[in-house]
Amino acid sequence: MHGKEQKKMKTKVGVLGLLRMLLMDSSKKISFSRCIRDGDLVIVYERHDTMKAVKVCENSVLQNRFGVFKHSDWIGKPFGSKVFSSKGGFVYLLAPTPELWTLVLSHRTQILYIADISFVIMYLEVVPGCLVLESGTGSGSLTTSLARAVAPKGHVYTFDFHEQRAASAREDFDRTGISNLVTVGVRDIQGEGFPDEFSGLADSVFLDLPQPWLAIPSTRNMLKQDGTLCSFSPCIEQVQRSCETLRSDFTDIRTFEILLRTYEVREWKLDHSKPDDGSSVACPPCKRRQPSSEVTVGDNANSPAVIARPSAETRGHTGYLTFARRKCLS
Amino acid sequence: MSESKPESGPVPNPRVTWEGCSVLLDINDGDRLVFARLSAGSTLKIGNKTFSLKPLIGCPFGSLFQVESGKEKPYLSRFVPPTEENNVQDEGSCQLQEESRDNRAIIDNNQAQSLTGEDIEAMRRQGATGDEIVEALVANSATFEKKTQFSQEKYRLKKQKKYAPRVLLRRPFSRSICEAYFKKYPARIGFLRVDALSLLLSMANVTANSDVLVVDMVGGLVTGAVAERLGGTGSVCSTYLGGTPYPIEIIRMFNFSNEICKRILRCTFNDLCSVQNETGEQVNQHEDVCAMESQSNEKTSLSVSTEDVHLSSKNGDTDLVPENELSTSSKTCKAPKAGEKATKEVIQSWKENGFSSLIVAAPEQDAWSLVKDLLPLLTYSAPFAIYHQYLQPLATCMHNLQHEKMAIGLQISEPWLREYQVLPSRTHPCMQMSGTGGYILSGLELETWQFFTGKELQAMARQEIFRSCNILLHSQPQDLTIFRARKTMGVPSRQLSSKTQTAEPQAEEPPSPTSSTSSSQHQNEVAEEVGPSKVDKPTTPSASSNS
């Protein structure tokens, strides 16, 4: 969506205290006094569907349809500030989060979005300190959220058979500052399985593979007893086959589909035909107002109603999420 | 690797139960869910029989137990399911052969089963196992052979559940706790479904070392879920209006270590936003300044009264799950204290640094009246997620936030979760599903502070300019102490100077589906259209360049 304006600003990473996505220690927390610094990663917000990640670099500029923005103007401003271009246009500078990152990352593959990501992490019971295996890495959208969930002491080992894709993911994780939580390996998990060194150590495994059933026997060996597995597949045939394979060594096998419906909100510009009693016709008189408990902006009889409806266009399908637990036999 | 953990005691993420640990017992594949605390004396009732839970101590989570008929009385015994390799093959082959049977000859006349209740009782007395009873029932069913393969499976499962019930030992995590409550007592958690809970945690960017502000009127579920994600770092502040903290009894279902419990703190809303004077001490103005008009019936006194707490928690009932047949003595022995009152120092640090994010789950409250006062407590650009079981309060809240320009990236989402039955030749969505998991309003707080000198602030306090007290001490790099205060709506701030971005550039605004109305324009006027500086504030770092 924003790819045309993509402009790589690579500077050397490694300066301590720079703002990245996750708070590796409390000193790097954003606070009221922590303003934007040279080297920080910021999300430049133009519109809700137009954002991009930019690394602040004193001598650099950002150019978009609103004009030319000098990074030097940004330094010292708080996050969340509105900043202006030479032409007077403005953007907002936001602190990066995995959710924003999912919206700005460069798509090398189809990616997972917030609904699936959130549910996967909750259902896999990923908590700080967990060891998580993932394949494939793809564009690293889920990986970033997994890293957030295992921080500060856990680790995510993610594998992709595509060498260049793995390298790009590594670069991204450097950029977002999560590389101490994530290790990217190049490996064909369907063909070779996960590396033996993780045998019996994984708390959770996530599979996003075309033939997940091929990786399930290896997954079983990696997982601790009662460890959790999730396989993401767009097609029901993949699910069918995975579930058949899972039945021998796994239990609690459950398949879900999760979607998000978003809503548009607007004021209802209802033409009041001057009701003589002064009461609003827009509100059905189902509930009598408590004079003291109603606090709204512009709370008066003429205030227009706020109404909501589902957004017209929405995602109809992402994929099926199949969860299972390794059977407890000892 | 730090991930290899010791396997006993309340260490982080333990995988084996111990005496005094909290467990979730899943009876017959989710038919019944019971929270329990394991001890030598604790028991579980299944049907009309009572079982000791002692055999469950020291077993790995995920293990399965089955009722065995003992010499004197039946007991729970570890059950290791056979590797289903064979079963799977059976199923696989049977689905290939054409099913020739159907139910045309099966008549429901209640005469198919020749075993009577007395017969079964007699078998039991003679020490028959549950599985043996199931086999006998199958053998004595006149219609079993006529049933289709699928319906034979169903029959067996039904009988197994009744005569050979199984108990699965589950780890209490936010996932399992939320699911159990949603299934049993959805009203207690404000109908917050597990996928909605997971979204709240993501949208509020909850991670290690963050300081998360929560309004938890769902029994402690959100507070606990946040604490789980913090893993003993950062802090979660459960704030409340009025004098009585909201109950957080669900937290005791988690097996939180002391390290995690310490991070769960409570603090009144008043304490969080009381005005600071220049020496950092609290001045006694919060009665004036943070008048909470929405809480008219709750006095802003800090003393804890014994009045009834909020609506969705019934009369402070501390027995979490009535079905739990456990000895009450075990309840107090192990549960470490979570939810201590935050100390002055901690509150001060929250005020100085701001919270990293906000989650509100107050199903009975108006979202906007909470959010407008809570957002200023967040640090710049901090994400927030507001849960509500109804759409309308969130729509209003979103609309107001847009108008006040208090937040960006606003979105109302409603999760939709459908489970599937996946079986050979029988895959389809489950017949029953939850119709709603609630709604979530998410967004990012914007930097909308103004900077004032101490004198200005005092003047404003005298005039009761601030409806809510969002004034915080802020020390600048230039070593000048100035105050920050948020523009508040509907206040006579005209006479006040401010450094707002008075010259709005003619750039495109981020889209707002609403067109401003006359009333909202008035609001904007008050908030935005402030005169030129009466006091010059060259030190203000946020002095926006009206380029």
Interface residues (C-beta under 8 A of the other chain):
Chain A: L22 L23 M24 D25 S26 K29 I30 S31 F32 S33 R34 C35 Y45 E46 R47 H48 F66 D73 G76 K77 P78 F79 G80 S81 K82 F84 S86 K87 G88 G89 F90 Y92 L93 L94 A95 T97 P98 E99 I114 A115 I117 S118 F119 I121 M122 Y123 E125 V127 P128 G129 C130 L131 S145 R148 A149 A151 P152 K153 G154 H155 L201 D203 K224 Q225 D226 I236 V239 Q240 C243 E244 R247 S248 D249 T251 I253 R254 T255 F256 E257 I258 L259 L260 R261 T262 Y263 E264 V265 R266 E267 K269 S292 S293 V295 T296 V297 G298 N300 N302 S303 P304 V306 I307 A308 P310 Y320 T322 R325 R326 K327 C328 L329 S330
Chain B: M1 S2 E3 S4 K5 P12 N13 R15 P60 F61 G62 S63 L64 V80 P81 T83 E84 E85 N87 V88 G92 R171 F173 S174 R175 V194 D195 L197 S198 L199 L201 S202 M203 N205 T207 A208 N209 S210 D211 E228 R229 L230 G231 G232 T233 G234 E293 S294 S296 E352 N353 G354 S356 D366 W368 S369 T379 Y380 S381 A382 P383 L391 Q392 L394 A395 T396 M398 H399 N400 Q402 H403 E404 I408 G409 L410 Q411 I412 S413 E414 P415 W416 L417 R418 E419 Y420 V422 L423 P424 T427 P429 Y439 L444 E445 L446 E447 W449 L472 H474 S475 R484 M489 G490 Q501 P505 Q506 A507 E508 P510 P511 P513 T514 S515 T517 S519 S520 H522 Q523 P541 S542 S544 S545 S547
